[in-house]
Amino acid sequence: MRPRGSSSRGKAPARRESSRPERWSNPWWIYFSPVGSRPTSDRTMARNSRPRRSGSGSATDLPHPRRAVGCWRPAGRTYVRRFTNIQNGTDNGGRPACRQSMETSMSDADHHFVRFDEEKYLSMNPDVRDAVRNGSFPSGWQHFVACGYKENRPGVPSDVGKALQDVMEYCPSEVPPEHLRKRVHGDESQSGFEYVGRIVSSDSYLAIRSMIEFDENCNVLDFGCGCGRVIRYFQRFAENSRLYGTDIDDEAITWCQQNLSHIGQFIRNNNVPPLPFEDCFFDFVYSISIFTHLPEDLQFSWLEELRRVTKPGGYLLLTTHGEELFHITSKKEIDQFKEKGFYYAVGEGTEGLPDFYQTAFHTIGYVYAKWSDFFEIKHVIKKGIAGHQDLILCRKPD
């Protein structure tokens, strides 16, 4: 179903010719990808994946794949840490990062948006609370998606629990080849690739479920779908909707067309806008780890294009590298980031990726100041995607 208050069903997609000059002649990827030795990366999100083991044989001592989801830190690394908010110079007072990851920019009137009540879950599950305190899990949410959903834990709405259980236990028969998995995940691990897909799709769905009804009139775009890591699972939440995936990677799109055509329609897009869709076509667009890697001018071009293809009243879910992930130590670069709120870090690059596909960082203040030219910024959830990237929920004005 279209967003509440939106216009009627869109027309079939049609290709449009662009009068805009291309700034780069080489095609580029728009998806999760390994980024070599850059200051922070999606490889980090895959690598920092193991829950701490309690050593007690309890429910928290689970055999998860090495590369599962970036919100868990490798054993032996201190999880509770202090960090400086580069945007305003404040300190989190030594609070656990899991609490920071649950904080948002919501006003009091928007608290219905919180889809997982962390405090309620921990208070109703004392053993989980203890596991979070001793570092076995970074948060109650991560415990729930790891094992709580299988244990019928209290403190979670029944519809949320059932939907997540379906996705977490779903095993697609179509598995991308190793080299395509490595492009989007950082290594060939099938278990890690699939686990992150489940987590990211669940985070995305739970962020938007109260705004969109995914029925037969709903058009959904995965902008930067790669070889389908997220859309393979997101379709479980939106089985009756029309799903589309676009990416610059021709090989990945070809694989999706040959193996995931029962899920949706997959189309290769160019390195710069436009997308091959008519104006106001999509009810919901999500784009995971795309704006985390593009230079600023290209980000603005794609934000403008996503606004064009989104229906009035439609929603977009985008992700960024927040200031907590800005680990560059150069005073000059820190000052630049503090002053502007955006920093585009250029490293050695990664084999198979164009030179301009690097690492971008955004402060919340920058997102509100700059992205508001394109959309209403409805919510920002720090580390809301897999406990790593910031989740930005936008809305196109009516």
C-alpha positions as CSV (number, residue, x, y, z in Angstrom):
1,M,0.0,0.0,0.0
2,R,1.2,3.5,-0.7
3,P,2.2,5.8,2.2
4,R,-0.6,7.3,4.1
5,G,-1.9,10.3,2.3
6,S,0.0,9.6,-0.9
7,S,-1.2,9.6,-4.5
8,S,-2.4,6.5,-6.3
9,R,-0.5,3.8,-7.9
10,G,2.4,4.8,-10.2
11,K,2.7,4.1,-13.9
12,A,5.0,1.4,-15.3
13,P,8.7,2.4,-15.3
14,A,10.0,4.0,-18.5
15,R,13.5,5.0,-19.4
16,R,14.3,8.7,-19.6
17,E,17.1,10.3,-21.5
18,S,19.4,12.5,-19.4
19,S,20.7,15.9,-20.6
20,R,23.2,15.9,-17.7
21,P,26.9,15.5,-18.6
22,E,28.5,12.4,-17.1
23,R,31.3,13.4,-14.7
24,W,32.9,10.0,-14.8
25,S,33.1,7.7,-17.8
26,N,33.8,4.5,-15.9
27,P,30.9,2.6,-14.3
28,W,30.9,2.4,-10.5
29,W,29.3,0.3,-7.9
30,I,26.6,1.4,-5.5
31,Y,26.5,-1.2,-2.7
32,F,28.3,-2.5,0.3
33,S,31.8,-3.2,-0.7
34,P,35.2,-3.9,0.7
35,V,37.2,-0.7,0.9
36,G,40.7,-1.8,1.6
37,S,42.7,0.3,4.0
38,R,40.4,3.2,4.2
39,P,39.7,4.7,7.7
40,T,36.5,2.8,8.1
41,S,34.7,0.4,6.0
42,D,32.0,-2.1,5.3
43,R,34.7,-4.8,5.7
44,T,34.8,-3.5,9.3
45,M,31.1,-4.2,9.7
46,A,31.7,-7.8,8.6
47,R,34.9,-8.3,10.6
48,N,33.6,-7.0,13.9
49,S,31.1,-9.7,14.1
50,R,31.7,-12.1,16.9
51,P,29.7,-11.9,20.1
52,R,31.8,-12.3,23.2
53,R,31.6,-15.7,24.7
54,S,30.5,-15.9,28.3
55,G,32.3,-19.2,28.8
56,S,29.3,-20.4,30.8
57,G,27.5,-22.4,28.1
58,S,24.5,-20.1,28.5
59,A,22.3,-18.8,25.7
60,T,24.7,-16.0,25.2
61,D,27.5,-18.4,24.2
62,L,26.4,-19.0,20.7
63,P,28.3,-20.3,17.8
64,H,27.9,-17.5,15.3
65,P,29.8,-17.2,12.0
66,R,32.9,-15.1,12.2
67,R,31.5,-12.5,9.9
68,A,28.0,-11.9,11.0
69,V,27.0,-8.3,11.8
70,G,29.1,-5.3,12.7
71,C,27.4,-4.4,15.9
72,W,29.2,-7.2,17.7
73,R,32.9,-6.6,18.6
74,P,35.6,-9.3,18.5
75,A,36.2,-11.0,21.8
76,G,38.8,-9.2,23.9
77,R,37.9,-5.7,22.7
78,T,36.3,-3.4,25.3
79,Y,32.8,-2.6,24.3
80,V,32.0,0.1,26.8
81,R,34.1,3.1,25.7
82,R,34.1,6.8,25.7
83,F,34.0,8.8,22.5
84,T,33.8,12.4,21.5
85,N,30.9,13.6,19.4
86,I,32.8,15.5,16.8
87,Q,29.8,17.6,15.9
88,N,29.4,19.3,19.2
89,G,32.4,18.1,21.3
90,T,30.3,16.4,23.9
91,D,31.1,13.1,25.5
92,N,28.8,10.1,26.0
93,G,29.8,9.9,29.6
94,G,31.2,6.4,29.3
95,R,27.8,4.9,28.5
96,P,27.7,1.6,26.6
97,A,27.8,1.9,22.9
98,C,24.6,-0.1,22.7
99,R,22.7,2.6,24.5
100,Q,24.2,5.2,22.1
101,S,23.1,3.1,19.2
102,M,19.5,3.2,20.4
103,E,19.4,7.0,20.6
104,T,17.6,9.0,17.9
105,S,16.8,12.5,17.0
106,M,13.1,12.0,17.6
107,S,10.9,14.4,19.3
108,D,8.6,13.3,22.1
109,A,5.7,13.2,19.7
110,D,7.5,10.7,17.6
111,H,8.1,8.0,20.1
112,H,5.7,5.6,18.4
113,F,8.4,5.2,15.9
114,V,10.6,3.2,18.3
115,R,9.9,-0.3,17.1
116,F,12.0,-2.1,19.7
117,D,11.8,-1.1,23.4
118,E,15.3,-1.8,24.6
119,E,14.6,-0.9,28.2
120,K,11.4,-3.0,28.3
121,Y,13.2,-6.0,26.8
122,L,16.0,-5.9,29.2
123,S,13.8,-5.3,32.3
124,M,11.6,-8.3,31.3
125,N,14.7,-10.5,30.6
126,P,17.1,-10.2,33.5
127,D,19.5,-12.7,32.0
128,V,19.8,-10.7,28.8
129,R,20.3,-7.6,30.8
130,D,23.2,-9.3,32.6
131,A,24.6,-10.5,29.3
132,V,24.6,-6.9,27.9
133,R,26.2,-5.6,31.1
134,N,29.1,-8.1,30.9
135,G,29.6,-7.5,27.2
136,S,28.3,-10.8,25.8
137,F,25.9,-8.8,23.7
138,P,26.0,-5.1,22.8
139,S,22.3,-4.7,23.3
140,G,19.0,-6.4,23.9
141,W,18.1,-5.9,20.3
142,Q,21.1,-7.9,19.1
143,H,20.3,-10.6,21.6
144,F,16.8,-10.8,20.3
145,V,17.8,-11.1,16.6
146,A,20.5,-13.7,17.5
147,C,18.5,-16.0,19.7
148,G,15.7,-14.3,21.6
149,Y,13.1,-14.6,18.8
150,K,13.5,-18.4,19.0
151,E,12.9,-18.4,22.8
152,N,9.6,-16.4,22.7
153,R,11.1,-13.8,24.9
154,P,8.7,-11.3,26.5
155,G,8.9,-7.6,25.8
156,V,8.5,-7.7,22.0
157,P,5.2,-7.2,20.0
158,S,4.0,-10.5,18.7
159,D,3.8,-9.4,15.1
160,V,7.4,-8.1,15.2
161,G,8.6,-11.4,16.7
162,K,6.8,-13.5,14.0
163,A,8.1,-11.4,11.2
164,L,11.6,-11.5,12.4
165,Q,11.5,-15.2,13.0
166,D,10.4,-15.8,9.4
167,V,13.3,-13.7,8.1
168,M,16.0,-15.0,10.4
169,E,15.0,-18.6,9.6
170,Y,14.6,-18.1,5.9
171,C,17.3,-19.8,3.8
172,P,17.1,-18.7,0.1
173,S,18.1,-21.5,-2.3
174,E,19.8,-19.0,-4.6
175,V,23.2,-18.1,-3.4
176,P,25.5,-15.7,-5.3
177,P,28.9,-17.0,-6.3
178,E,31.9,-16.3,-4.0
179,H,33.3,-13.4,-6.0
180,L,30.0,-11.5,-6.0
181,R,29.6,-12.1,-2.3
182,K,33.1,-10.8,-1.7
183,R,32.4,-7.6,-3.7
184,V,29.6,-6.6,-1.3
185,H,30.7,-8.3,1.9
186,G,34.5,-8.2,2.0
187,D,35.1,-11.9,2.0
188,E,33.5,-15.0,0.5
189,S,31.7,-16.1,3.7
190,Q,28.3,-17.3,2.8
191,S,27.1,-17.4,6.4
192,G,28.3,-13.9,7.1
193,F,26.8,-12.6,3.9
194,E,23.4,-14.1,4.7
195,Y,23.4,-13.1,8.3
196,V,24.1,-9.4,7.6
197,G,21.4,-9.5,4.9
198,R,18.9,-10.7,7.5
199,I,20.0,-8.1,10.0
200,V,20.0,-5.2,7.6
201,S,16.6,-6.1,6.1
202,S,15.1,-6.5,9.6
203,D,16.5,-3.1,10.8
204,S,15.1,-1.5,7.6
205,Y,11.7,-3.0,7.9
206,L,11.3,-2.2,11.6
207,A,12.2,1.4,10.9
208,I,9.5,1.8,8.3
209,R,6.7,-0.6,9.2
210,S,4.5,2.0,10.9
211,M,4.7,4.3,7.9
212,I,4.2,1.9,4.9
213,E,1.8,-0.9,4.3
214,F,3.4,-3.3,1.9
215,D,0.5,-4.4,-0.2
216,E,0.1,-4.9,-4.0
217,N,0.0,-1.2,-4.7
218,C,3.4,-0.5,-3.1
219,N,6.5,0.0,-5.2
220,V,9.8,-0.5,-3.4
221,L,13.3,0.2,-4.7
222,D,16.6,-1.2,-3.4
223,F,19.0,1.4,-4.7
224,G,22.4,-0.3,-4.9
225,C,21.1,-3.9,-4.6
226,G,24.3,-5.6,-5.6
227,C,23.8,-9.4,-5.8
228,G,20.7,-9.1,-3.6
229,R,22.1,-9.5,-0.1
230,V,19.3,-7.4,1.4
231,I,16.4,-7.7,-1.0
232,R,16.4,-11.5,-0.8
233,Y,15.3,-11.1,2.8
234,F,13.4,-7.8,2.6
235,Q,10.9,-9.5,0.2
236,R,9.7,-11.6,3.1
237,F,8.4,-8.5,4.7
238,A,6.9,-7.2,1.4
239,E,5.7,-10.3,-0.4
240,N,2.7,-8.6,-2.0
241,S,4.6,-5.5,-3.1
242,R,6.5,-4.8,-6.4
243,L,10.2,-4.8,-5.7
244,Y,12.9,-3.3,-7.9
245,G,16.7,-3.4,-7.6
246,T,19.2,-1.2,-9.4
247,D,23.0,-1.3,-9.4
248,I,25.9,-0.2,-11.5
249,D,27.4,-3.7,-11.3
250,D,26.3,-5.3,-14.5
251,E,27.5,-8.8,-13.4
252,A,25.6,-8.6,-10.2
253,I,22.4,-7.4,-11.9
254,T,22.7,-10.2,-14.5
255,W,22.9,-12.7,-11.6
256,C,19.9,-11.2,-10.0
257,Q,17.9,-11.2,-13.2
258,Q,18.8,-14.9,-13.7
259,N,18.2,-16.0,-10.1
260,L,15.9,-13.5,-8.3
261,S,13.4,-12.7,-11.0
262,H,10.7,-14.2,-8.8
263,I,11.4,-11.5,-6.2
264,G,11.4,-8.4,-8.4
265,Q,12.8,-6.6,-11.4
266,F,16.5,-5.8,-11.6
267,I,17.9,-3.1,-13.8
268,R,21.5,-1.8,-14.3
269,N,21.8,2.0,-13.8
270,N,24.5,4.3,-15.0
271,N,27.1,6.0,-12.9
272,V,25.1,9.2,-12.8
273,P,21.4,9.9,-12.9
274,P,18.8,9.4,-14.2
275,L,17.3,6.1,-13.1
276,P,15.0,4.3,-15.6
277,F,11.8,5.1,-13.8
278,E,9.1,7.7,-14.3
279,D,8.6,10.6,-11.8
280,C,6.9,9.7,-8.5
281,F,7.0,6.0,-9.0
282,F,8.2,4.6,-5.6
283,D,6.4,4.4,-2.3
284,F,9.6,3.4,-0.5
285,V,13.3,3.5,-1.4
286,Y,16.1,2.1,0.7
287,S,19.8,2.5,0.0
288,I,22.3,0.7,2.3
289,S,25.9,1.9,2.4
290,I,25.8,4.0,-0.8
291,F,26.0,7.5,0.5
292,T,28.8,6.3,2.8
293,H,31.2,6.1,-0.2
294,L,30.4,8.9,-2.7
295,P,31.8,12.4,-3.1
296,E,29.6,15.2,-2.0
297,D,28.5,16.5,-5.4
298,L,27.6,13.0,-6.6
299,Q,25.6,12.5,-3.4
300,F,23.6,15.6,-4.1
301,S,22.9,14.4,-7.7
302,W,21.6,11.1,-6.4
303,L,19.5,12.7,-3.7
304,E,17.9,14.8,-6.3
305,E,17.2,11.8,-8.5
306,L,15.8,9.7,-5.6
307,R,13.5,12.6,-4.8
308,R,12.3,12.6,-8.4
309,V,11.4,8.9,-8.5
310,T,9.7,8.9,-5.0
311,K,6.0,9.6,-4.7
312,P,4.9,12.6,-2.7
313,G,4.5,11.4,0.9
314,G,6.9,8.5,0.1
315,Y,9.7,7.4,2.4
316,L,13.4,6.8,1.9
317,L,15.8,5.0,4.2
318,L,19.5,5.9,3.7
319,T,22.6,5.2,5.7
320,T,25.7,7.2,6.6
321,H,29.0,6.8,8.5
322,G,28.3,8.8,11.6
323,E,30.9,10.9,13.6
324,E,31.5,8.0,16.0
325,L,33.1,6.1,13.0
326,F,35.4,8.9,12.2
327,H,38.7,7.5,13.5
328,I,41.1,9.7,11.5
329,T,43.6,11.2,13.9
330,S,45.0,14.0,11.8
331,K,44.1,17.3,13.5
332,K,43.7,19.0,10.1
333,E,41.2,16.4,9.0
334,I,39.4,16.4,12.3
335,D,39.1,20.2,12.1
336,Q,37.8,20.0,8.6
337,F,35.1,17.5,9.6
338,K,34.1,19.5,12.6
339,E,33.8,22.7,10.6
340,K,31.8,21.2,7.6
341,G,30.1,18.1,9.1
342,F,31.2,16.1,6.0
343,Y,34.4,14.5,5.2
344,Y,35.4,12.5,2.1
345,A,38.4,10.3,2.9
346,V,40.6,9.1,0.0
347,G,42.6,6.0,0.6
348,E,44.4,3.5,-1.5
349,G,41.2,2.2,-3.0
350,T,40.1,-1.4,-3.6
351,E,40.7,-3.6,-6.6
352,G,37.6,-3.6,-8.8
353,L,36.2,-0.3,-7.6
354,P,36.6,3.1,-9.3
355,D,39.0,5.5,-7.7
356,F,36.3,7.9,-6.5
357,Y,34.5,5.2,-4.5
358,Q,36.0,6.0,-1.2
359,T,34.7,6.6,2.3
360,A,32.3,9.5,3.4
361,F,31.4,10.6,6.9
362,H,28.4,12.7,7.9
363,T,27.4,14.4,11.1
364,I,23.7,14.6,12.0
365,G,23.9,18.4,11.8
366,Y,25.2,18.1,8.2
367,V,22.4,15.7,7.2
368,Y,19.7,18.0,8.5
369,A,21.3,21.1,7.0
370,K,22.1,19.7,3.5
371,W,19.7,16.8,2.9
372,S,16.7,18.9,4.0
373,D,17.0,20.6,0.6
374,F,15.7,17.3,-0.9
375,F,13.5,15.7,1.8
376,E,12.0,16.0,5.2
377,I,14.4,14.4,7.6
378,K,12.0,12.5,9.8
379,H,14.3,10.5,12.1
380,V,18.0,9.7,12.6
381,I,18.9,6.6,14.5
382,K,22.6,6.4,15.5
383,K,24.1,3.1,14.4
384,G,20.5,2.0,13.4
385,I,21.7,-0.3,10.7
386,A,23.4,-3.4,12.0
387,G,24.8,-1.4,14.9
388,H,27.2,0.3,12.6
389,Q,25.9,2.9,10.2
390,D,23.4,5.7,11.0
391,L,19.9,5.2,9.7
392,I,18.4,8.3,8.1
393,L,14.6,8.1,7.5
394,C,13.5,10.7,5.0
395,R,10.1,11.7,3.5
396,K,9.3,13.5,0.3
397,P,6.8,16.3,1.1
398,D,3.3,16.0,-0.3
